[in-house]
């Protein structure tokens, strides 16, 4: 009966060997302070931190407690077998998984150990969620693209936001070559908590968007464009030199980075700035 009432015992039962999140750690420390648990139990619960050694990889199971989401697997440069094992170990401790820059062979290897995993072909991403993917935070992030060619990068951002529990509004093919298309979306842009603007060519879209709204704008340069685009360098420099206020810039084709940053901002908005 004592253990049934003990919060720490409930943590043990609930997590079932899975990584502790921030609320679990807070409850554990409160139990320790109130002498509802003992030091040995606390040590056992915390012993899985900070990482798991695989030889070729060190899996950071503590990241969810520090940053609010488990470690994301970057698949490019890893063998399908390596990704398979890393994902398998993440699944043992976490409820949600994201792997980026994955090809079909890598996904097939992941499916062998995690049949419920989903492959997002356009985004080149693999996701898994133990529970149905519903937004966990109010509001939404608007993702804009200059053209249809920018969709793979935009979808990487969208998939990242979705697995992290955030709603997304897609506004695609609204580049400045036909600016009336962008102006027609003013309501969606102004209603967003954060705006991600994805563009190649000369990369003008984020500057125009930032001049139309008071929302933070995350600019993503893409490698889509003719020769003088220099594989994304031209829009990267244009975005870094934006004359509009409120623009931040991530690296070329880094949809994941933009999605993660937007999720961080939206989570802080939802929590009123508290952790």
C-alpha positions as a Markdown table, in Angstrom:
| # | Residue | x | y | z |
|---|---|---|---|---|
| 1 | Unk | 0.0 | 0.0 | 0.0 |
| 2 | Unk | 2.9 | 2.4 | 0.7 |
| 3 | Unk | 4.4 | 1.8 | -2.7 |
| 4 | Unk | 1.0 | 2.2 | -4.4 |
| 5 | Unk | 0.8 | 5.7 | -3.0 |
| 6 | Unk | 4.5 | 6.6 | -3.7 |
| 7 | Unk | 5.0 | 8.8 | -6.7 |
| 8 | Unk | 8.4 | 7.4 | -7.4 |
| 9 | Unk | 6.9 | 3.9 | -7.5 |
| 10 | Unk | 4.3 | 5.2 | -10.0 |
| 11 | Unk | 7.2 | 6.5 | -12.1 |
| 12 | Unk | 8.8 | 3.1 | -12.1 |
| 13 | Unk | 5.6 | 1.4 | -13.2 |
| 14 | Unk | 4.7 | 4.1 | -15.8 |
| 15 | Unk | 8.0 | 4.4 | -17.5 |
| 16 | Unk | 8.7 | 0.7 | -17.6 |
| 17 | Unk | 12.4 | 1.3 | -18.4 |
| 18 | Unk | 11.7 | 4.2 | -20.7 |
| 19 | Unk | 13.7 | 7.4 | -20.3 |
| 20 | Unk | 12.5 | 9.9 | -17.7 |
| 21 | Unk | 11.1 | 13.2 | -18.9 |
| 22 | Unk | 11.4 | 16.6 | -17.1 |
| 23 | Unk | 8.2 | 16.1 | -15.0 |
| 24 | Unk | 9.3 | 12.6 | -13.9 |
| 25 | Unk | 12.6 | 14.0 | -12.6 |
| 26 | Unk | 10.9 | 16.8 | -10.8 |
| 27 | Unk | 8.5 | 14.3 | -9.1 |
| 28 | Unk | 11.5 | 12.1 | -8.2 |
| 29 | Unk | 13.3 | 15.0 | -6.5 |
| 30 | Unk | 10.2 | 16.1 | -4.6 |
| 31 | Unk | 9.8 | 12.5 | -3.4 |
| 32 | Unk | 13.4 | 12.4 | -2.3 |
| 33 | Unk | 13.0 | 15.7 | -0.4 |
| 34 | Unk | 9.8 | 14.6 | 1.3 |
| 35 | Unk | 11.4 | 11.2 | 2.2 |
| 36 | Unk | 8.8 | 9.3 | 0.1 |
| 37 | Unk | 11.6 | 7.5 | -1.6 |
| 38 | Unk | 15.2 | 6.6 | -0.9 |
| 39 | Unk | 18.6 | 7.5 | -2.5 |
| 40 | Unk | 19.1 | 4.0 | -4.0 |
| 41 | Unk | 15.8 | 4.2 | -5.8 |
| 42 | Unk | 16.6 | 7.6 | -7.2 |
| 43 | Unk | 20.0 | 6.4 | -8.3 |
| 44 | Unk | 18.4 | 3.4 | -10.1 |
| 45 | Unk | 16.0 | 5.7 | -12.0 |
| 46 | Unk | 18.7 | 8.1 | -13.0 |
| 47 | Unk | 21.3 | 5.5 | -13.9 |
| 48 | Unk | 20.4 | 5.4 | -17.6 |
| 49 | Unk | 21.7 | 8.9 | -18.0 |
| 50 | Unk | 23.4 | 10.5 | -19.7 |
| 51 | Unk | 23.9 | 8.1 | -22.7 |
| 52 | Unk | 23.9 | 4.5 | -23.9 |
| 53 | Unk | 27.2 | 3.2 | -25.5 |
| 54 | Unk | 26.9 | 1.3 | -28.8 |
| 55 | Unk | 30.5 | 1.5 | -29.8 |
| 56 | Unk | 29.9 | 3.4 | -33.0 |
| 57 | Unk | 27.3 | 5.7 | -31.4 |
| 58 | Unk | 26.5 | 7.2 | -28.0 |
| 59 | Unk | 22.7 | 7.5 | -27.7 |
| 60 | Unk | 21.7 | 10.6 | -25.7 |
| 61 | Unk | 18.6 | 9.3 | -23.7 |
| 62 | Unk | 18.9 | 12.3 | -21.5 |
| 63 | Unk | 18.1 | 14.8 | -24.3 |
| 64 | Unk | 14.4 | 14.5 | -23.8 |
| 65 | Unk | 14.7 | 15.8 | -20.3 |
| 66 | Unk | 17.1 | 18.6 | -21.3 |
| 67 | Unk | 15.5 | 19.7 | -24.5 |
| 68 | Unk | 11.9 | 18.4 | -24.5 |
| 69 | Unk | 12.4 | 15.8 | -27.3 |
| 70 | Unk | 14.5 | 12.7 | -27.8 |
| 71 | Unk | 17.7 | 12.6 | -29.8 |
| 72 | Unk | 16.9 | 12.8 | -33.5 |
| 73 | Unk | 18.7 | 10.3 | -35.8 |
| 74 | Unk | 20.6 | 11.8 | -38.8 |
| 75 | Unk | 20.7 | 8.9 | -41.2 |
| 76 | Unk | 23.0 | 10.2 | -44.0 |
| 77 | Unk | 26.4 | 8.6 | -43.7 |
| 78 | Unk | 25.1 | 5.8 | -41.4 |
| 79 | Unk | 24.5 | 2.2 | -42.7 |
| 80 | Unk | 20.9 | 0.9 | -42.6 |
| 81 | Unk | 22.0 | -1.5 | -39.9 |
| 82 | Unk | 23.4 | 1.2 | -37.7 |
| 83 | Unk | 20.2 | 3.3 | -38.0 |
| 84 | Unk | 18.2 | 0.1 | -37.3 |
| 85 | Unk | 20.0 | -0.5 | -34.0 |
| 86 | Unk | 19.9 | 3.1 | -32.9 |
| 87 | Unk | 16.2 | 3.4 | -33.6 |
| 88 | Unk | 15.6 | 0.1 | -31.8 |
| 89 | Unk | 17.4 | 1.4 | -28.7 |
| 90 | Unk | 15.5 | 4.7 | -28.8 |
| 91 | Unk | 12.2 | 2.8 | -29.1 |
| 92 | Unk | 13.1 | 1.0 | -25.9 |
| 93 | Unk | 13.0 | 4.2 | -23.9 |
| 94 | Unk | 11.1 | 6.9 | -25.8 |
| 95 | Unk | 7.5 | 7.3 | -27.1 |
| 96 | Unk | 8.4 | 9.3 | -30.2 |
| 97 | Unk | 11.2 | 8.9 | -32.8 |
| 98 | Unk | 12.4 | 11.0 | -35.7 |
| 99 | Unk | 15.0 | 10.1 | -38.2 |
| 100 | Unk | 16.0 | 12.5 | -41.0 |
| 101 | Unk | 17.7 | 12.1 | -44.4 |
| 102 | Unk | 16.7 | 8.5 | -44.7 |
| 103 | Unk | 16.4 | 6.6 | -47.9 |
| 104 | Unk | 14.1 | 3.6 | -48.7 |
| 105 | Unk | 16.8 | 1.0 | -47.8 |
| 106 | Unk | 17.2 | 2.6 | -44.4 |
| 107 | Unk | 13.4 | 2.7 | -43.8 |
| 108 | Unk | 13.2 | -1.0 | -44.8 |
| 109 | Unk | 15.8 | -1.8 | -42.1 |
| 110 | Unk | 13.9 | 0.2 | -39.5 |
| 111 | Unk | 10.6 | -1.5 | -40.4 |
| 112 | Unk | 12.1 | -4.8 | -39.5 |
| 113 | Unk | 12.4 | -3.8 | -35.8 |
| 114 | Unk | 9.6 | -1.2 | -35.8 |
| 115 | Unk | 6.8 | -2.2 | -38.2 |
| 116 | Unk | 4.6 | 0.8 | -37.1 |
| 117 | Unk | 7.2 | 3.3 | -38.3 |
| 118 | Unk | 6.2 | 5.7 | -41.1 |
| 119 | Unk | 8.3 | 6.8 | -44.0 |
| 120 | Unk | 7.7 | 10.4 | -45.4 |
| 121 | Unk | 9.2 | 10.0 | -48.9 |
| 122 | Unk | 9.3 | 13.7 | -49.9 |
| 123 | Unk | 10.8 | 14.8 | -46.5 |
| 124 | Unk | 13.1 | 11.7 | -46.4 |
| 125 | Unk | 12.2 | 11.2 | -42.8 |
| 126 | Unk | 11.1 | 8.3 | -40.6 |
| 127 | Unk | 8.7 | 8.9 | -37.7 |
| 128 | Unk | 7.2 | 6.7 | -35.0 |
| 129 | Unk | 4.7 | 7.7 | -32.3 |
| 130 | Unk | 3.4 | 5.4 | -29.7 |
| 131 | Unk | 0.2 | 7.5 | -29.4 |
| 132 | Unk | -1.8 | 9.1 | -32.2 |
| 133 | Unk | -0.1 | 12.2 | -33.5 |
| 134 | Unk | -2.3 | 15.1 | -32.3 |
| 135 | Unk | -1.0 | 18.6 | -31.7 |
| 136 | Unk | 0.0 | 19.0 | -28.0 |
| 137 | Unk | 0.3 | 22.8 | -28.2 |
| 138 | Unk | -2.1 | 25.6 | -29.2 |
| 139 | Unk | -1.6 | 27.6 | -32.3 |
| 140 | Unk | 0.2 | 26.7 | -35.4 |
| 141 | Unk | 3.4 | 27.2 | -37.4 |
| 142 | Unk | 3.0 | 28.4 | -41.0 |
| 143 | Unk | 5.4 | 27.0 | -43.6 |
| 144 | Unk | 5.7 | 28.9 | -46.8 |
| 145 | Unk | 7.7 | 28.0 | -49.9 |
| 146 | Unk | 8.8 | 30.1 | -52.8 |
| 147 | Unk | 8.1 | 27.3 | -55.3 |
| 148 | Unk | 7.1 | 23.7 | -55.6 |
| 149 | Unk | 10.8 | 22.7 | -56.0 |
| 150 | Unk | 11.3 | 23.8 | -52.3 |
| 151 | Unk | 8.7 | 21.2 | -51.0 |
| 152 | Unk | 11.2 | 18.5 | -49.9 |
| 153 | Unk | 12.9 | 21.0 | -47.5 |
| 154 | Unk | 9.5 | 22.4 | -46.3 |
| 155 | Unk | 8.2 | 18.9 | -45.7 |
| 156 | Unk | 11.2 | 18.1 | -43.6 |
| 157 | Unk | 10.3 | 21.0 | -41.4 |
| 158 | Unk | 6.6 | 20.0 | -41.4 |
| 159 | Unk | 7.3 | 16.4 | -40.4 |
| 160 | Unk | 9.7 | 17.6 | -37.6 |
| 161 | Unk | 7.0 | 19.9 | -36.2 |
| 162 | Unk | 4.3 | 17.2 | -36.4 |
| 163 | Unk | 6.2 | 14.6 | -34.5 |
| 164 | Unk | 7.1 | 17.2 | -31.9 |
| 165 | Unk | 3.4 | 17.9 | -31.3 |
| 166 | Unk | 2.8 | 21.1 | -33.3 |
| 167 | Unk | 0.2 | 22.0 | -35.8 |
| 168 | Unk | 1.3 | 23.1 | -39.3 |
| 169 | Unk | -0.3 | 25.2 | -42.0 |
| 170 | Unk | 1.2 | 24.7 | -45.4 |
| 171 | Unk | 1.3 | 27.7 | -47.8 |
| 172 | Unk | 3.2 | 26.4 | -50.8 |
| 173 | Unk | 4.3 | 28.1 | -54.1 |
| 174 | Unk | 3.9 | 31.7 | -53.0 |
| 175 | Unk | 7.2 | 33.1 | -54.3 |
| 176 | Unk | 7.8 | 36.8 | -55.1 |
| 177 | Unk | 7.6 | 36.2 | -58.8 |
| 178 | Unk | 3.8 | 36.2 | -58.3 |
| 179 | Unk | 3.5 | 38.2 | -55.2 |
| 180 | Unk | -0.3 | 38.3 | -55.3 |
| 181 | Unk | -0.2 | 34.7 | -54.3 |
| 182 | Unk | 1.6 | 35.6 | -51.1 |
| 183 | Unk | -0.6 | 38.6 | -50.3 |
| 184 | Unk | -3.7 | 36.4 | -50.5 |
| 185 | Unk | -2.3 | 34.3 | -47.6 |
| 186 | Unk | -1.9 | 37.3 | -45.2 |
| 187 | Unk | -4.5 | 35.9 | -42.7 |
| 188 | Unk | -2.8 | 32.6 | -42.3 |
| 189 | Unk | 0.6 | 34.3 | -41.9 |
| 190 | Unk | -0.6 | 36.7 | -39.3 |
| 191 | Unk | -2.4 | 34.0 | -37.4 |
| 192 | Unk | 0.7 | 31.8 | -37.0 |
| 193 | Unk | 2.9 | 31.8 | -33.9 |
| 194 | Unk | 6.0 | 31.3 | -36.1 |
| 195 | Unk | 6.5 | 31.5 | -39.8 |
| 196 | Unk | 9.0 | 29.3 | -41.7 |
| 197 | Unk | 9.9 | 30.7 | -45.2 |
| 198 | Unk | 11.6 | 28.3 | -47.5 |
| 199 | Unk | 13.1 | 29.6 | -50.8 |
| 200 | Unk | 15.8 | 29.0 | -53.4 |
| 201 | Unk | 16.7 | 31.1 | -56.4 |
| 202 | Unk | 17.6 | 34.6 | -55.0 |
| 203 | Unk | 15.9 | 33.8 | -51.6 |
| 204 | Unk | 13.7 | 37.0 | -51.4 |
| 205 | Unk | 10.7 | 35.4 | -49.8 |
| 206 | Unk | 11.6 | 35.7 | -46.1 |
| 207 | Unk | 12.4 | 39.4 | -46.4 |
| 208 | Unk | 9.0 | 40.1 | -48.0 |
| 209 | Unk | 7.2 | 38.0 | -45.4 |
| 210 | Unk | 9.0 | 39.6 | -42.5 |
| 211 | Unk | 7.9 | 43.0 | -43.8 |
| 212 | Unk | 4.3 | 41.9 | -43.8 |
| 213 | Unk | 4.0 | 40.4 | -40.3 |
| 214 | Unk | 5.1 | 40.8 | -36.6 |
| 215 | Unk | 5.6 | 37.0 | -36.3 |
| 216 | Unk | 9.2 | 35.6 | -36.0 |
| 217 | Unk | 10.3 | 34.4 | -39.4 |
| 218 | Unk | 12.7 | 31.5 | -39.8 |
| 219 | Unk | 14.4 | 31.6 | -43.2 |
| 220 | Unk | 15.5 | 28.5 | -45.0 |
| 221 | Unk | 17.6 | 28.8 | -48.1 |
| 222 | Unk | 17.4 | 25.9 | -50.5 |
| 223 | Unk | 19.8 | 24.6 | -53.2 |
| 224 | Unk | 17.1 | 25.0 | -55.9 |
| 225 | Unk | 18.1 | 27.4 | -58.5 |
| 226 | Unk | 20.2 | 28.0 | -61.6 |
| 227 | Unk | 24.0 | 28.2 | -61.7 |
| 228 | Unk | 24.5 | 31.5 | -59.9 |
| 229 | Unk | 22.4 | 30.1 | -57.0 |
| 230 | Unk | 25.6 | 28.3 | -56.1 |
| 231 | Unk | 23.8 | 25.3 | -54.6 |
| 232 | Unk | 22.0 | 27.6 | -52.1 |
| 233 | Unk | 24.8 | 30.0 | -51.2 |
| 234 | Unk | 23.2 | 32.9 | -53.0 |
| 235 | Unk | 19.9 | 32.7 | -51.1 |
| 236 | Unk | 21.8 | 32.0 | -47.9 |
| 237 | Unk | 23.7 | 35.2 | -48.2 |
| 238 | Unk | 20.6 | 37.1 | -49.3 |
| 239 | Unk | 18.7 | 35.9 | -46.2 |
| 240 | Unk | 21.6 | 36.8 | -43.9 |
| 241 | Unk | 21.6 | 40.3 | -45.4 |
| 242 | Unk | 17.9 | 40.7 | -45.1 |
| 243 | Unk | 16.8 | 44.3 | -44.5 |
| 244 | Unk | 13.6 | 43.1 | -42.7 |
| 245 | Unk | 13.6 | 42.8 | -39.0 |
| 246 | Unk | 12.7 | 39.6 | -37.2 |
| 247 | Unk | 14.4 | 37.2 | -39.6 |
| 248 | Unk | 16.7 | 34.3 | -38.5 |
| 249 | Unk | 18.4 | 32.0 | -40.9 |
| 250 | Unk | 19.3 | 28.3 | -40.8 |
| 251 | Unk | 21.6 | 26.5 | -43.1 |
| 252 | Unk | 21.0 | 25.5 | -46.7 |
| 253 | Unk | 18.3 | 22.9 | -47.1 |
| 254 | Unk | 18.0 | 22.5 | -43.3 |
| 255 | Unk | 14.2 | 22.0 | -42.9 |
| 256 | Unk | 14.8 | 20.0 | -39.8 |
| 257 | Unk | 16.6 | 22.8 | -38.1 |
| 258 | Unk | 13.9 | 25.3 | -39.0 |
| 259 | Unk | 11.2 | 23.0 | -37.7 |
| 260 | Unk | 13.0 | 22.3 | -34.5 |
| 261 | Unk | 13.5 | 26.0 | -33.8 |
| 262 | Unk | 9.9 | 26.8 | -34.6 |
| 263 | Unk | 8.8 | 24.0 | -32.2 |
| 264 | Unk | 11.0 | 25.4 | -29.5 |
| 265 | Unk | 9.5 | 28.9 | -29.9 |
| 266 | Unk | 5.9 | 27.6 | -30.0 |
| 267 | Unk | 6.4 | 25.4 | -26.9 |
| 268 | Unk | 7.7 | 28.5 | -25.0 |
| 269 | Unk | 4.6 | 30.5 | -26.2 |
| 270 | Unk | 2.3 | 27.7 | -25.0 |
| 271 | Unk | 4.0 | 27.5 | -21.6 |
| 272 | Unk | 4.1 | 31.3 | -21.1 |
| 273 | Unk | 7.9 | 31.2 | -21.2 |
| 274 | Unk | 8.4 | 28.7 | -18.4 |
| 275 | Unk | 10.2 | 25.4 | -18.7 |
